[in-house]
């Protein structure tokens, strides 16, 4: 039986714990720790299946591998975002705080991500900068990868509409981006 421990824990959110998957360190498993939450695993699973049916590129979002049971808990298995050398990628928040990127390069990466989301009509609704990883593809060359916050914040009619009316989803994608930019600008200013 697979066992999780504190050494494998890499993040704790409001509803889920994220662990390095014991059988494969290139994957993570997200397990619910809050019983009556927003059903984030279920929402993400539905949304990822929707994206797969639309044959969307996963270039800037972590792959979802489906459900896995570990320690009698059902969790969702995802790609772990790693750098070219196998080390763990850092969050965009940390990359900004550590001045890993110049302002110009950061803006270029953000523009690539914005265009990707718009061209593929991918809803990034929880726009916290810790939900975006800064993946080093080769020495000094980076890509942004979203690891959390896709689809919707809660189940319901809006989530259904996003998946069935592309025009509405496109509007939502565009309306969310200024929030991302505002978060980046605020953190950049704070880190000066």
URSULUR-V908588 format. One record per residue. N is the residue number from 1. NEAR is the number of other ideal C-beta (glycine too) atoms within 10 Angstrom. Layout:
n->N near->NEAR
n->N near->NEAR
This chain:
n->1 near->7
n->2 near->11
n->3 near->8
n->4 near->18
n->5 near->8
n->6 near->6
n->7 near->8
n->8 near->16
n->9 near->12
n->10 near->12
n->11 near->14
n->12 near->10
n->13 near->19
n->14 near->9
n->15 near->17
n->16 near->22
n->17 near->19
n->18 near->20
n->19 near->21
n->20 near->18
n->21 near->20
n->22 near->15
n->23 near->11
n->24 near->12
n->25 near->13
n->26 near->11
n->27 near->18
n->28 near->23
n->29 near->29
n->30 near->23
n->31 near->18
n->32 near->20
n->33 near->13
n->34 near->12
n->35 near->6
n->36 near->7
n->37 near->14
n->38 near->16
n->39 near->14
n->40 near->23
n->41 near->20
n->42 near->13
n->43 near->19
n->44 near->20
n->45 near->16
n->46 near->16
n->47 near->20
n->48 near->22
n->49 near->13
n->50 near->18
n->51 near->20
n->52 near->12
n->53 near->9
n->54 near->12
n->55 near->7
n->56 near->16
n->57 near->11
n->58 near->16
n->59 near->11
n->60 near->21
n->61 near->26
n->62 near->20
n->63 near->14
n->64 near->21
n->65 near->16
n->66 near->10
n->67 near->13
n->68 near->17
n->69 near->11
n->70 near->18
n->71 near->10
n->72 near->6
n->73 near->13
n->74 near->12
n->75 near->22
n->76 near->22
n->77 near->19
n->78 near->22
n->79 near->16
n->80 near->21
n->81 near->23
n->82 near->15
n->83 near->17
n->84 near->12
n->85 near->8
n->86 near->8
n->87 near->9
n->88 near->13
n->89 near->22
n->90 near->19
n->91 near->18
n->92 near->29
n->93 near->18
n->94 near->14
n->95 near->22
n->96 near->22
n->97 near->15
n->98 near->11
n->99 near->12
n->100 near->16
n->101 near->19
n->102 near->9
n->103 near->11
n->104 near->8
n->105 near->13
n->106 near->20
n->107 near->14
n->108 near->13
n->109 near->19
n->110 near->18
n->111 near->10
n->112 near->14
n->113 near->23
n->114 near->18
n->115 near->11
n->116 near->19
n->117 near->21
n->118 near->13
n->119 near->11
n->120 near->17
n->121 near->19
n->122 near->23
n->123 near->21
n->124 near->24
n->125 near->20
n->126 near->18
n->127 near->18
n->128 near->15
n->129 near->18
n->130 near->16
n->131 near->20
n->132 near->29
n->133 near->25
n->134 near->24
n->135 near->19
n->136 near->18
n->137 near->10
n->138 near->9
n->139 near->8
n->140 near->9
n->141 near->10
n->142 near->21
n->143 near->17
n->144 near->21
n->145 near->21
n->146 near->22
n->147 near->21
n->148 near->21
n->149 near->20
n->150 near->22
n->151 near->23
n->152 near->23
n->153 near->13
n->154 near->13
n->155 near->14
n->156 near->10
n->157 near->7
n->158 near->14
n->159 near->19
n->160 near->12
n->161 near->13
n->162 near->22
n->163 near->20
n->164 near->10
n->165 near->11
n->166 near->11
n->167 near->8
n->168 near->14
n->169 near->16
n->170 near->14
n->171 near->13
n->172 near->17
n->173 near->20
n->174 near->13
n->175 near->9
n->176 near->17
n->177 near->16
n->178 near->10
n->179 near->14
n->180 near->20
n->181 near->13
n->182 near->11
n->183 near->17
n->184 near->20
n->185 near->10
n->186 near->12
n->187 near->15
n->188 near->16
n->189 near->8
n->190 near->9
n->191 near->11
n->192 near->5
